[in-house]
Amino acid sequence: MSLTAKPEPQGSEGVRTSRPGTRPRTLKARSHVWLRWLHTYTSMISLLVVLFFALTGVTLNHPDWAFGSSEVRREVTGTLPTGWINGTEVDWLTVAEELRAQQGLHGRAEEPRLDGTEASISFLGPGYSADTVIDTQTGRYNINILAQGGVAVLNDLHKGRDTGGAWSWLIDLSGIVLTLVAVTGIGILLYLKKTRTQALMVMGIASVVVLFLGWRAVG
């Protein structure tokens, strides 16, 4: 028994046929693919960002809501060790470290000021402040501490208030990602012939409503 090769298919006139090559994608098709890819992954990245800023946007708009809005005020006193001031020169780094160590203060040390016999410095963070006044003659200090509830902390994070550079960069990055989501979403919409007109009409109406409400708010 011998093995024979299977004859290749031939056309009606005995001419060998081959599968046609794949046609290259047009620029329109390639741009559609890239828009969908970019929109999908930027949307995945931005889901938690959108959720956070959506919820905190609501709580920020309603500061009178009671849940999580409790605050604790307290006043503490103490004395700084010698060496924190030399004439009219204050070692603010030493002051900040001593206050943190003695009273457990947190947040960023801001607004240092020396005015005659009185020096002051504040520790600021989301939902937190500790305003310190120091007697330059004795080194004795008085601190008023305000620790707000969870809603106030979230609201300050939403606004980027007293959050430091890293959180500020995160807000900027979130804005860029959300812009990409919006732009790529509109780009994909332009390829959807069946719903494009209706969707653009809805977007146009919504834009007019937002602009009108903004105009009323400003006026």
Buried (B, 14 or more C-beta within 10 A) or exposed (E): EEEEEEEEEEEEEEEEEEEEEEEEEEEEEEEBEEBBEBBEBBBEBBEEBBEBBEEBEEBBEEEEEEEBBEEEEEEBEBEBEEEBBEEEEBBBEBBBEBBBEBBEBEBEBEEBEBEEEEBBBBBBBBBBBBBBBBBBEEBEBBBBBBBBBEBBBBBBBBEBBBBEEEBEEBBEEBEEBBEBBEBBBBBBBEEEEEEEEEBEEEEEEEEEEEEEEEEEEEE
